[in-house]
Amino acid sequence: MASSIKISPSILSSNFSKLGEEIKALEKAGADYIHVDVMDGHFVPNLTIGPDVIKQIRPFSDKIFDVHLMISPVDKYIEQFANAGADIITFHPEATKNTAETIKLIRKFKKKVGISLKPKSEISLIRDYLDKIDLVLIMSVEPGFGGQKFMPEVLPKLKELKKIIEKEKYNVDLEIDGGINFQNSKSAKEAGANILVSGSTIFKENSGDLKKNIDLLRKS
């Protein structure tokens, strides 16, 4: 697992009327990834963007598009998101009938595979697949809406996953998403996260100084 801390700003908090410009600004400010939250109003109680929007914003940045699919059933949409320009495709085990087959499907399109765990989802749901994926995304809020408060009760799960990954020498990144700010980012990193997703903090703190906020999250 990579040791350096990567920052993946969530465009859910950006100004959608100038999304291309926002993505260019994030790249210039030092973002490592661009985090794209996809919600279907079914698996989670909100609707966001689909593959067509990703296709339109893809030319604005060479950064890794870190696409989190909060949609069910997930398999029938994977090809569309792969073709739209996703580099990492992350899904929830509860959104598929067969986790192993979904992993294979993402690999078929030569994309990196992530699996996400909601706050109450157990490690046992993904334990058997850790040697077959690239990333685990721990949700530190209930998925569905931006701007929620960080749930510290997910940190023991993150620590446990970090232990398993180190013991088994798996090459798996640990990402955390949900209410990440300058106050709790340190505890998330100490628990084992090496990729931090943040929306509101990056776009709104320090009068929207993207570079300052990305640097603070990386170093705090």
C-alpha positions as CSV (number, residue, x, y, z in Angstrom):
1,M,0.0,0.0,0.0
2,A,1.2,3.5,-0.9
3,S,2.5,5.4,2.1
4,S,2.2,8.9,0.8
5,I,-1.1,10.7,1.4
6,K,-3.2,11.4,-1.6
7,I,-6.1,13.9,-1.8
8,S,-9.2,13.1,-3.9
9,P,-11.5,16.2,-3.9
10,S,-15.1,15.4,-4.3
11,I,-16.7,17.4,-7.2
12,L,-20.0,17.0,-5.4
13,S,-19.2,20.2,-3.6
14,S,-18.0,22.1,-6.7
15,N,-19.9,24.7,-8.8
16,F,-21.7,22.5,-11.4
17,S,-22.3,25.5,-13.7
18,K,-18.5,25.5,-14.4
19,L,-17.5,22.0,-13.7
20,G,-14.7,21.8,-16.3
21,E,-13.0,24.9,-14.8
22,E,-13.4,23.6,-11.3
23,I,-11.6,20.4,-12.3
24,K,-8.8,22.3,-14.0
25,A,-8.4,24.4,-10.8
26,L,-8.3,21.3,-8.6
27,E,-5.5,19.9,-10.8
28,K,-3.6,23.1,-10.6
29,A,-4.1,23.2,-6.8
30,G,-2.3,19.8,-6.4
31,A,-5.2,17.3,-6.2
32,D,-4.0,13.7,-6.8
33,Y,-7.4,12.3,-7.9
34,I,-10.7,13.7,-8.9
35,H,-13.5,12.0,-6.9
36,V,-16.8,11.5,-8.6
37,D,-19.8,10.5,-6.6
38,V,-22.5,8.7,-8.6
39,M,-25.9,8.3,-6.9
40,D,-29.0,6.8,-8.4
41,G,-31.8,7.8,-6.0
42,H,-32.4,4.1,-5.4
43,F,-29.3,2.6,-3.7
44,V,-28.9,6.0,-1.9
45,P,-31.5,8.8,-1.5
46,N,-30.0,11.3,-3.9
47,L,-29.4,11.7,-7.6
48,T,-26.1,13.1,-9.0
49,I,-24.3,12.8,-12.3
50,G,-24.1,10.0,-14.9
51,P,-21.6,8.7,-17.5
52,D,-22.4,11.4,-20.0
53,V,-21.2,14.2,-17.6
54,I,-18.1,12.2,-16.8
55,K,-17.4,11.9,-20.6
56,Q,-17.8,15.7,-21.0
57,I,-15.5,16.6,-18.1
58,R,-12.8,13.9,-18.8
59,P,-10.9,16.2,-21.3
60,F,-10.4,18.8,-18.6
61,S,-7.8,16.8,-16.6
62,D,-5.3,14.0,-16.9
63,K,-5.8,13.2,-13.2
64,I,-7.1,9.8,-12.1
65,F,-10.9,9.8,-12.1
66,D,-11.9,8.1,-8.8
67,V,-15.5,7.1,-9.5
68,H,-17.7,5.9,-6.6
69,L,-20.8,4.1,-7.8
70,M,-23.6,4.3,-5.3
71,I,-26.0,2.6,-7.7
72,S,-27.8,-0.8,-7.7
73,P,-27.8,-3.1,-9.6
74,V,-24.3,-1.9,-10.5
75,D,-23.1,-4.4,-13.1
76,K,-25.2,-3.0,-16.0
77,Y,-23.7,0.4,-15.7
78,I,-20.0,-0.5,-15.4
79,E,-19.3,-0.5,-19.1
80,Q,-20.8,3.0,-19.5
81,F,-18.7,4.5,-16.7
82,A,-15.5,2.7,-17.9
83,N,-16.0,4.1,-21.4
84,A,-16.8,7.6,-20.0
85,G,-13.3,7.8,-18.5
86,A,-13.3,6.4,-15.0
87,D,-9.9,5.1,-13.9
88,I,-11.0,3.6,-10.6
89,I,-14.5,2.1,-10.3
90,T,-15.7,1.6,-6.8
91,F,-18.9,-0.3,-5.9
92,H,-20.7,-1.5,-2.8
93,P,-21.0,-5.3,-2.2
94,E,-24.7,-4.7,-1.3
95,A,-25.3,-3.4,-4.9
96,T,-24.4,-6.7,-6.7
97,K,-25.5,-10.3,-6.6
98,N,-22.0,-11.5,-7.1
99,T,-19.0,-9.5,-5.8
100,A,-16.4,-11.7,-7.6
101,E,-18.2,-11.2,-11.0
102,T,-18.4,-7.5,-10.5
103,I,-14.7,-7.3,-9.9
104,K,-14.0,-9.4,-13.0
105,L,-16.3,-7.1,-15.0
106,I,-14.4,-4.0,-14.0
107,R,-11.1,-5.7,-14.7
108,K,-12.4,-6.6,-18.2
109,F,-12.4,-2.9,-19.0
110,K,-8.9,-2.6,-17.6
111,K,-9.9,-0.4,-14.7
112,K,-8.8,-0.4,-11.1
113,V,-11.3,-1.9,-8.7
114,G,-12.5,-0.4,-5.4
115,I,-15.0,-1.8,-2.9
116,S,-16.8,0.6,-0.5
117,L,-18.1,-0.2,3.0
118,K,-20.9,1.9,4.5
119,P,-20.5,2.8,8.2
120,K,-22.4,-0.3,9.3
121,S,-21.0,-2.7,6.6
122,E,-18.7,-5.4,8.0
123,I,-15.2,-6.2,6.8
124,S,-16.4,-9.8,6.3
125,L,-18.3,-8.6,3.2
126,I,-15.0,-7.9,1.4
127,R,-12.4,-10.0,3.3
128,D,-12.2,-12.7,0.6
129,Y,-11.7,-10.2,-2.2
130,L,-8.8,-8.1,-0.8
131,D,-6.3,-9.9,-2.9
132,K,-8.3,-9.1,-6.1
133,I,-8.9,-5.3,-5.7
134,D,-6.9,-2.1,-5.6
135,L,-8.8,0.0,-3.1
136,V,-11.2,-0.1,-0.1
137,L,-13.3,3.0,0.4
138,I,-14.5,3.4,4.0
139,M,-17.6,5.7,4.2
140,S,-17.4,7.9,7.3
141,V,-20.9,9.1,6.7
142,E,-24.1,7.4,5.5
143,P,-23.7,7.7,1.7
144,G,-26.2,9.9,-0.1
145,F,-25.5,13.5,0.7
146,G,-22.4,15.8,1.0
147,G,-21.7,18.0,4.0
148,Q,-22.5,15.4,6.7
149,K,-20.6,15.1,10.0
150,F,-17.7,12.6,10.3
151,M,-18.5,9.4,12.1
152,P,-15.4,8.4,14.2
153,E,-16.9,5.0,15.0
154,V,-15.6,3.8,11.6
155,L,-12.0,4.3,12.5
156,P,-11.6,0.8,14.2
157,K,-12.7,-0.8,11.0
158,L,-10.1,1.2,9.1
159,K,-7.4,0.1,11.6
160,E,-8.5,-3.5,11.3
161,L,-8.3,-3.4,7.5
162,K,-4.9,-1.8,7.7
163,K,-3.7,-4.7,9.9
164,I,-5.0,-7.3,7.5
165,I,-3.5,-5.6,4.4
166,E,-0.1,-5.3,6.1
167,K,-0.1,-8.8,7.4
168,E,-1.1,-10.4,4.1
169,K,1.1,-7.9,2.1
170,Y,-1.8,-6.9,-0.2
171,N,-1.3,-3.9,-2.5
172,V,-4.5,-2.1,-1.5
173,D,-5.1,1.6,-0.9
174,L,-7.3,2.7,2.0
175,E,-9.6,5.6,1.1
176,I,-11.9,7.4,3.5
177,D,-14.8,9.6,2.5
178,G,-17.4,11.6,4.6
179,G,-17.0,14.8,6.6
180,I,-13.2,14.8,6.3
181,N,-11.8,18.1,7.6
182,F,-8.6,19.6,9.1
183,Q,-9.6,18.4,12.6
184,N,-10.3,14.7,11.8
185,S,-7.9,14.0,8.9
186,K,-5.1,13.2,11.3
187,S,-7.0,10.5,13.0
188,A,-8.1,9.1,9.6
189,K,-4.5,8.9,8.5
190,E,-3.3,7.4,11.8
191,A,-6.0,4.7,11.4
192,G,-4.5,3.7,8.1
193,A,-6.1,5.9,5.3
194,N,-3.7,6.9,2.6
195,I,-6.4,8.6,0.3
196,L,-8.6,11.3,1.8
197,V,-11.8,12.3,0.0
198,S,-13.0,15.8,0.9
199,G,-15.6,18.1,-0.7
200,S,-16.9,20.9,1.6
201,T,-13.6,21.5,3.3
202,I,-11.6,21.8,0.0
203,F,-14.1,24.0,-1.7
204,K,-15.4,26.2,1.2
205,E,-12.7,26.6,3.9
206,N,-10.2,29.5,3.7
207,S,-12.4,31.4,1.3
208,G,-12.2,28.5,-1.2
209,D,-8.4,28.5,-1.5
210,L,-8.1,25.1,-3.1
211,K,-4.3,24.8,-2.9
212,K,-4.1,25.8,0.7
213,N,-6.9,23.4,1.7
214,I,-5.5,20.5,-0.2
215,D,-2.0,21.1,1.3
216,L,-3.5,21.4,4.8
217,L,-5.4,18.1,4.5
218,R,-2.3,16.4,3.2
219,K,-0.1,17.7,6.1
220,S,-2.5,18.0,9.0
